[in-house]
Amino acid sequence: MANGRTLTHDAKPDKLVEKGTAVTRVIDVIDALDRITGGRVVKGTGHVNRGTSPFVVTKSSNIPGKAITETPGLVFGDVDAVVTKLGVSMTLTESQLELCCALGIDGVVCHHPIADAANSGGVPLKNYLSLYGISVFELHEAFHGLHPGLSFIHGHKVFRVDIAYGGVPGNIVNVGKALPEVRTLGDIVRRLREFSGIEDEMSLLETEREVRRSSAIQETNACTGPVILNGNEETPVGTILHIFPHTGFTVKHLEQVLSEHPDIDTVLASISRVKPDHPLVSAAREKGLGFICGNTHAMEIFENGLPLAFALQELLPGVEVVVLRERVTATPLSEAGNSLIRDYGKQMAKTYLIPDRR
């Protein structure tokens, strides 16, 4: 305990605060997150609240040693630590931690859960975070269902939200009516490209290709735009079933929700997507439903991250809020980096990594 408040961990980064200025501390960020989520944040450690909060969820693929427990709230930090600059992120990476250190960001609110080593360069979180004086928070399931933004961006007004459809935590199902200006699948495609700034993403990619003298570089958002799998741009849209395939939505779930809402004529998959030969696509086709894949996880920093960031800025006016967005590219090995670093890579491989040449 510290001043009657629970410490989640023992990191205590030193902060110099100008005399007379308003001070925001980690506890204030926790309170803001609790207000944003309507009381879903854990006010201590996950061990204390496990079993009492539906948002403290352990997820496992039954791969030995890879399970993780989500604990919405403070993951690492001292409740009395000062926060001057707050980053909002989807998924924490070591690249983001290095950027945070360089920019003086002392707190990061992540949507996705955070795990030792996986989100900290292969080392325990406390080693990395205490070294740079960074407090981190997570929300994930506690943030789901709080705003209708994903539905709005994808062209419909949601009238039903279930964040654990079929009893599966995180299996989110939205059902909504197409907005007046959205009449066809083509309207959804055009709307998504405009909201997501796809033309700007394409321009960035072309510029990078020129600078790096590689026409083969590819980038996530340039490769994963909206795509129609059943129907065409003229296919009418009325009632939309909005799903997120990676959360565990199955054909059985599809049949169940169609029995509950027989007027559904369109299936829309976003955050993650399915391939054209996926059973969900086949089942939808058999039932005469349009099927469209919308934005991927790469755009969620805008869809979920921006509303969260603006809410934090409103509730914590003394804190500078920045958005941490990662841009992922793929480059052929023969064109990766510059000639000097490629020669280095070849030499290390030939000298040390190919067994018969050691």
TIFI-609526 format. One record per residue (C-alpha): residue number from 0; residue in three letters; x, y, z. Coordinates in Angstrom, 3 decimals. Layout:
// residues N
- NUM|Ala|X|Y|Z
...
This chain:
// residues 358
- 0|Met|0.000|0.000|0.000
- 1|Ala|1.113|3.600|-0.635
- 2|Asn|-0.874|6.486|0.848
- 3|Gly|-3.762|4.054|1.257
- 4|Arg|-3.687|3.003|-2.383
- 5|Thr|-2.750|-0.337|-3.882
- 6|Leu|0.491|-0.670|-5.813
- 7|Thr|0.265|-3.054|-8.737
- 8|His|4.044|-3.194|-9.161
- 9|Asp|7.117|-1.516|-7.760
- 10|Ala|8.409|0.564|-10.661
- 11|Lys|8.993|4.125|-9.429
- 12|Pro|10.380|6.318|-12.189
- 13|Asp|11.704|9.669|-10.997
- 14|Lys|9.824|12.683|-12.335
- 15|Leu|10.620|16.372|-12.094
- 16|Val|7.434|18.441|-12.104
- 17|Glu|7.479|22.202|-12.458
- 18|Lys|6.286|23.867|-9.272
- 19|Gly|2.714|25.061|-9.430
- 20|Thr|1.642|22.941|-12.374
- 21|Ala|-1.190|20.423|-12.197
- 22|Val|0.147|16.914|-11.704
- 23|Thr|-1.396|13.826|-13.272
- 24|Arg|-0.466|10.509|-11.753
- 25|Val|-0.969|6.886|-12.688
- 26|Ile|-3.929|6.670|-10.292
- 27|Asp|-5.597|9.465|-12.289
- 28|Val|-5.160|7.489|-15.504
- 29|Ile|-6.705|4.445|-13.816
- 30|Asp|-9.664|6.554|-12.689
- 31|Ala|-10.084|7.970|-16.202
- 32|Leu|-10.065|4.483|-17.723
- 33|Asp|-12.598|3.363|-15.145
- 34|Arg|-14.879|6.271|-16.084
- 35|Ile|-14.480|5.547|-19.792
- 36|Thr|-15.368|1.870|-19.340
- 37|Gly|-18.185|2.462|-16.869
- 38|Gly|-16.467|0.731|-13.953
- 39|Arg|-14.872|-2.215|-15.742
- 40|Val|-11.291|-1.503|-14.660
- 41|Val|-9.540|-3.635|-12.045
- 42|Lys|-8.556|-1.548|-9.011
- 43|Gly|-5.687|-3.706|-7.857
- 44|Thr|-4.126|-6.895|-9.163
- 45|Gly|-5.799|-9.414|-11.441
- 46|His|-5.255|-12.098|-8.800
- 47|Val|-7.543|-10.235|-6.388
- 48|Asn|-10.344|-9.794|-8.913
- 49|Arg|-10.087|-13.006|-10.873
- 50|Gly|-13.439|-14.752|-10.790
- 51|Thr|-15.255|-11.606|-9.659
- 52|Ser|-14.869|-9.550|-12.854
- 53|Pro|-16.132|-10.813|-16.225
- 54|Phe|-13.394|-8.734|-17.875
- 55|Val|-10.523|-10.579|-16.189
- 56|Val|-10.307|-13.393|-18.696
- 57|Thr|-7.734|-16.143|-19.180
- 58|Lys|-7.325|-17.202|-22.802
- 59|Ser|-5.484|-20.265|-23.986
- 60|Ser|-5.019|-22.253|-27.182
- 61|Asn|-3.720|-25.063|-24.982
- 62|Ile|-0.244|-24.457|-26.379
- 63|Pro|1.956|-25.172|-23.328
- 64|Gly|3.006|-22.009|-21.542
- 65|Lys|1.199|-19.579|-23.866
- 66|Ala|-1.984|-18.744|-21.945
- 67|Ile|-2.563|-15.143|-20.853
- 68|Thr|-4.866|-13.467|-18.359
- 69|Glu|-6.259|-10.074|-19.288
- 70|Thr|-6.440|-7.608|-16.398
- 71|Pro|-8.022|-4.329|-17.518
- 72|Gly|-6.321|-1.470|-15.739
- 73|Leu|-2.766|-0.979|-14.538
- 74|Val|-0.401|-3.741|-15.630
- 75|Phe|2.880|-2.206|-14.472
- 76|Gly|3.724|0.974|-12.598
- 77|Asp|3.359|2.885|-9.356
- 78|Val|0.012|4.574|-8.749
- 79|Asp|1.861|7.674|-7.526
- 80|Ala|4.124|7.957|-10.568
- 81|Val|3.651|11.166|-12.561
- 82|Val|2.324|10.925|-16.128
- 83|Thr|3.110|13.812|-18.471
- 84|Lys|2.877|12.123|-21.856
- 85|Leu|0.526|9.227|-22.569
- 86|Gly|0.670|6.930|-25.569
- 87|Val|-2.359|5.042|-26.900
- 88|Ser|-1.515|1.785|-28.649
- 89|Met|-3.215|-1.291|-30.049
- 90|Thr|-0.460|-3.838|-29.426
- 91|Leu|2.647|-3.044|-27.399
- 92|Thr|5.991|-3.863|-29.037
- 93|Glu|9.641|-3.248|-28.203
- 94|Ser|9.756|-0.763|-31.104
- 95|Gln|7.052|1.265|-29.383
- 96|Leu|8.906|1.106|-26.070
- 97|Glu|12.036|2.474|-27.731
- 98|Leu|10.017|5.297|-29.277
- 99|Cys|8.371|6.028|-25.926
- 100|Cys|11.754|6.314|-24.254
- 101|Ala|13.073|8.624|-26.971
- 102|Leu|10.002|10.917|-26.801
- 103|Gly|9.606|10.990|-23.011
- 104|Ile|6.344|9.039|-23.026
- 105|Asp|5.879|7.771|-19.473
- 106|Gly|2.572|5.912|-19.813
- 107|Val|1.052|3.654|-22.476
- 108|Val|-2.587|2.547|-22.658
- 109|Cys|-2.870|-0.578|-24.805
- 110|His|-6.031|-2.069|-26.181
- 111|His|-4.639|-5.577|-26.426
- 112|Pro|-3.376|-7.549|-23.403
- 113|Ile|0.284|-7.352|-22.425
- 114|Ala|2.495|-10.336|-21.577
- 115|Asp|5.994|-10.893|-20.269
- 116|Ala|8.548|-11.238|-23.063
- 117|Ala|5.941|-11.200|-25.852
- 118|Asn|5.485|-7.434|-25.578
- 119|Ser|8.894|-6.549|-24.147
- 120|Gly|11.590|-7.801|-26.471
- 121|Gly|11.771|-11.312|-25.055
- 122|Val|12.566|-10.187|-21.499
- 123|Pro|10.383|-9.724|-18.389
- 124|Leu|8.219|-6.619|-18.638
- 125|Lys|9.525|-5.104|-15.406
- 126|Asn|13.082|-5.086|-16.754
- 127|Tyr|12.202|-3.077|-19.853
- 128|Leu|9.515|-0.841|-18.365
- 129|Ser|11.384|0.075|-15.196
- 130|Leu|14.522|0.813|-17.246
- 131|Tyr|12.608|3.434|-19.249
- 132|Gly|10.206|4.550|-16.506
- 133|Ile|7.042|3.580|-18.386
- 134|Ser|3.723|2.605|-16.798
- 135|Val|1.433|0.452|-18.926
- 136|Phe|-2.309|-0.192|-18.868
- 137|Glu|-4.545|-2.570|-20.851
- 138|Leu|-8.267|-2.697|-21.576
- 139|His|-9.307|-5.129|-24.350
- 140|Glu|-12.516|-6.928|-23.284
- 141|Ala|-13.311|-4.075|-20.896
- 142|Phe|-13.372|-1.664|-23.862
- 143|His|-15.498|-3.794|-26.170
- 144|Gly|-19.038|-2.655|-26.817
- 145|Leu|-18.585|0.849|-25.397
- 146|His|-19.081|2.778|-28.644
- 147|Pro|-20.654|2.029|-32.039
- 148|Gly|-17.746|3.433|-34.046
- 149|Leu|-16.702|0.272|-35.874
- 150|Ser|-20.250|-0.227|-37.060
- 151|Phe|-20.557|3.422|-38.098
- 152|Ile|-17.320|3.384|-40.091
- 153|His|-18.495|0.211|-41.821
- 154|Gly|-21.784|1.811|-42.795
- 155|His|-24.459|0.652|-40.384
- 156|Lys|-26.218|1.716|-37.194
- 157|Val|-25.978|-1.085|-34.688
- 158|Phe|-29.081|-2.114|-32.737
- 159|Arg|-27.689|-5.227|-31.090
- 160|Val|-24.272|-5.808|-29.498
- 161|Asp|-23.175|-9.035|-27.839
- 162|Ile|-19.549|-9.170|-26.605
- 163|Ala|-19.681|-12.862|-25.686
- 164|Tyr|-21.928|-14.431|-28.313
- 165|Gly|-22.614|-18.114|-27.763
- 166|Gly|-21.028|-17.816|-24.332
- 167|Val|-17.554|-17.253|-25.827
- 168|Pro|-15.720|-14.293|-24.181
- 169|Gly|-14.653|-11.794|-26.831
- 170|Asn|-16.836|-13.320|-29.568
- 171|Ile|-18.391|-9.989|-30.518
- 172|Val|-21.489|-9.823|-32.691
- 173|Asn|-23.055|-6.606|-33.946
- 174|Val|-26.310|-6.436|-35.881
- 175|Gly|-27.285|-3.182|-37.520
- 176|Lys|-29.240|-1.392|-40.219
- 177|Ala|-27.385|0.136|-43.162
- 178|Leu|-27.083|3.912|-42.966
- 179|Pro|-29.269|5.841|-45.453
- 180|Glu|-26.276|6.634|-47.666
- 181|Val|-25.164|2.980|-47.712
- 182|Arg|-27.289|1.067|-50.192
- 183|Thr|-24.839|-1.421|-51.717
- 184|Leu|-21.678|-3.370|-50.953
- 185|Gly|-19.850|-0.907|-53.190
- 186|Asp|-20.921|1.938|-50.901
- 187|Ile|-19.278|0.133|-47.971
- 188|Val|-16.044|-0.306|-49.930
- 189|Arg|-15.894|3.375|-50.872
- 190|Arg|-16.792|4.489|-47.347
- 191|Leu|-14.019|2.395|-45.803
- 192|Arg|-11.385|3.612|-48.241
- 193|Glu|-12.317|7.212|-47.445
- 194|Phe|-12.414|6.842|-43.651
- 195|Ser|-9.179|4.845|-43.626
- 196|Gly|-7.246|7.177|-45.902
- 197|Ile|-6.227|4.371|-48.227
- 198|Glu|-5.099|6.802|-50.936
- 199|Asp|-2.657|8.381|-48.469
- 200|Glu|-1.392|4.931|-47.497
- 201|Met|-0.775|4.145|-51.162
- 202|Ser|1.095|7.417|-51.619
- 203|Leu|3.284|6.653|-48.619
- 204|Leu|4.086|3.240|-50.027
- 205|Glu|4.992|4.632|-53.433
- 206|Thr|7.281|7.197|-51.794
- 207|Glu|9.012|4.506|-49.736
- 208|Arg|9.506|2.372|-52.828
- 209|Glu|11.209|5.304|-54.540
- 210|Val|13.420|6.183|-51.580
- 211|Arg|14.499|2.590|-51.016
- 212|Arg|14.750|1.830|-54.724
- 213|Ser|12.544|-1.225|-54.333
- 214|Ser|9.317|-1.530|-56.275
- 215|Ala|8.483|-4.793|-54.494
- 216|Ile|7.892|-3.399|-50.985
- 217|Gln|4.402|-4.173|-49.706
- 218|Glu|2.537|-2.673|-46.728
- 219|Thr|-0.346|-3.970|-44.643
- 220|Asn|-3.013|-1.388|-45.441
- 221|Ala|-2.156|-1.353|-49.133
- 222|Cys|-2.670|-5.127|-49.263
- 223|Thr|-5.710|-5.517|-47.025
- 224|Gly|-8.341|-3.124|-48.293
- 225|Pro|-12.053|-4.013|-48.258
- 226|Val|-12.993|-6.931|-50.505
- 227|Ile|-16.338|-8.409|-51.564
- 228|Leu|-16.442|-12.210|-51.341
- 229|Asn|-20.145|-12.836|-52.052
- 230|Gly|-21.992|-10.484|-54.376
- 231|Asn|-20.653|-7.404|-56.174
- 232|Glu|-20.571|-3.627|-55.797
- 233|Glu|-24.238|-3.376|-56.816
- 234|Thr|-25.473|-5.963|-54.288
- 235|Pro|-28.103|-4.313|-52.017
- 236|Val|-27.452|-3.927|-48.293
- 237|Gly|-30.134|-3.727|-45.611
- 238|Thr|-29.523|-5.525|-42.311
- 239|Ile|-25.873|-6.269|-41.553
- 240|Leu|-24.347|-8.951|-39.363
- 241|His|-20.964|-7.571|-38.318
- 242|Ile|-18.548|-10.251|-37.077
- 243|Phe|-14.894|-10.539|-36.087
- 244|Pro|-13.730|-13.984|-37.261
- 245|His|-10.612|-14.258|-35.073
- 246|Thr|-12.756|-14.148|-31.937
- 247|Gly|-14.188|-17.603|-32.614
- 248|Phe|-17.295|-16.938|-34.706
- 249|Thr|-18.377|-20.177|-36.429
- 250|Val|-20.935|-21.416|-38.958
- 251|Lys|-23.010|-22.623|-36.013
- 252|His|-23.014|-19.076|-34.638
- 253|Leu|-24.034|-17.803|-38.075
- 254|Glu|-27.010|-20.126|-38.175
- 255|Gln|-28.001|-19.106|-34.655
- 256|Val|-27.887|-15.364|-35.281
- 257|Leu|-29.785|-15.773|-38.569
- 258|Ser|-32.547|-17.547|-36.675
- 259|Glu|-32.674|-14.584|-34.305
- 260|His|-32.533|-11.968|-37.082
- 261|Pro|-33.930|-13.510|-40.300
- 262|Asp|-33.835|-10.135|-42.101
- 263|Ile|-30.004|-10.160|-42.224
- 264|Asp|-28.879|-9.934|-45.856
- 265|Thr|-25.180|-9.104|-45.447
- 266|Val|-22.281|-10.530|-43.448
- 267|Leu|-19.465|-8.083|-42.757
- 268|Ala|-16.164|-9.304|-41.274
- 269|Ser|-13.696|-6.810|-39.858
- 270|Ile|-10.673|-6.472|-37.557
- 271|Ser|-9.771|-9.900|-38.965
- 272|Arg|-10.964|-11.468|-42.202
- 273|Val|-11.587|-14.790|-43.893
- 274|Lys|-10.337|-16.209|-47.173
- 275|Pro|-12.734|-16.817|-50.098
- 276|Asp|-12.901|-20.563|-49.422
- 277|His|-13.706|-20.221|-45.714
- 278|Pro|-16.770|-22.169|-44.482
- 279|Leu|-18.423|-18.931|-43.329
- 280|Val|-18.290|-17.554|-46.859
- 281|Ser|-19.705|-20.777|-48.300
- 282|Ala|-22.492|-20.898|-45.715
- 283|Ala|-23.410|-17.267|-46.385
- 284|Arg|-23.455|-17.919|-50.134
- 285|Glu|-25.776|-20.882|-49.688
- 286|Lys|-28.161|-18.642|-47.759
- 287|Gly|-28.020|-15.911|-50.400
- 288|Leu|-26.153|-13.448|-48.198
- 289|Gly|-23.652|-10.863|-49.346
- 290|Phe|-20.249|-11.180|-47.684
- 291|Ile|-17.655|-8.418|-47.412
- 292|Cys|-14.362|-8.113|-45.542
- 293|Gly|-13.789|-4.646|-44.114
- 294|Asn|-10.870|-3.102|-42.238
- 295|Thr|-8.249|-5.280|-40.561
- 296|His|-6.490|-5.013|-37.203
- 297|Ala|-4.050|-2.593|-38.815
- 298|Met|-6.776|0.077|-38.877
- 299|Glu|-8.039|-0.531|-35.350
- 300|Ile|-5.670|2.099|-33.987
- 301|Phe|-8.036|4.558|-35.683
- 302|Glu|-11.319|2.713|-35.109
- 303|Asn|-10.830|1.991|-31.387
- 304|Gly|-7.636|3.878|-30.612
- 305|Leu|-8.753|7.374|-31.576
- 306|Pro|-12.010|7.352|-29.558
- 307|Leu|-10.044|6.116|-26.542
- 308|Ala|-7.310|8.703|-27.064
- 309|Phe|-9.753|11.612|-27.394
- 310|Ala|-11.617|10.468|-24.267
- 311|Leu|-8.356|10.325|-22.293
- 312|Gln|-7.366|13.772|-23.548
- 313|Glu|-10.711|15.172|-22.381
- 314|Leu|-10.456|13.586|-18.927
- 315|Leu|-6.725|14.269|-18.464
- 316|Pro|-6.256|17.779|-19.910
- 317|Gly|-2.816|18.194|-18.334
- 318|Val|-1.401|15.189|-20.196
- 319|Glu|-0.132|15.164|-23.761
- 320|Val|-1.744|12.233|-25.582
- 321|Val|-0.073|10.674|-28.620
- 322|Val|-1.135|7.778|-30.848
- 323|Leu|1.363|4.938|-31.283
- 324|Arg|0.863|3.416|-34.707
- 325|Glu|3.084|0.799|-36.301
- 326|Arg|3.523|0.489|-40.034
- 327|Val|4.500|-2.997|-41.198
- 328|Thr|6.169|-3.667|-44.528
- 329|Ala|7.478|-6.705|-46.394
- 330|Thr|10.581|-6.387|-48.582
- 331|Pro|12.326|-9.069|-50.661
- 332|Leu|15.531|-10.172|-48.942
- 333|Ser|17.630|-9.067|-51.894
- 334|Glu|16.394|-5.484|-51.427
- 335|Ala|16.132|-5.265|-47.616
- 336|Gly|18.082|-2.413|-46.022
- 337|Asn|21.085|-1.005|-47.918
- 338|Ser|24.021|-2.741|-49.547
- 339|Leu|26.248|-2.365|-46.482
- 340|Ile|23.786|-4.010|-44.073
- 341|Arg|22.951|-6.721|-46.612
- 342|Asp|26.661|-7.572|-46.954
- 343|Tyr|26.849|-7.745|-43.156
- 344|Gly|23.871|-10.135|-43.036
- 345|Lys|25.371|-12.400|-45.697
- 346|Gln|28.740|-12.526|-43.939
- 347|Met|27.224|-13.375|-40.544
- 348|Ala|25.106|-16.099|-42.103
- 349|Lys|27.934|-17.660|-44.110
- 350|Thr|30.494|-17.487|-41.313
- 351|Tyr|28.433|-18.407|-38.260
- 352|Leu|24.983|-19.733|-39.125
- 353|Ile|25.504|-22.318|-41.879
- 354|Pro|26.688|-25.490|-40.074
- 355|Asp|29.023|-26.912|-42.716
- 356|Arg|30.930|-23.589|-42.936
- 357|Arg|31.575|-23.050|-39.246
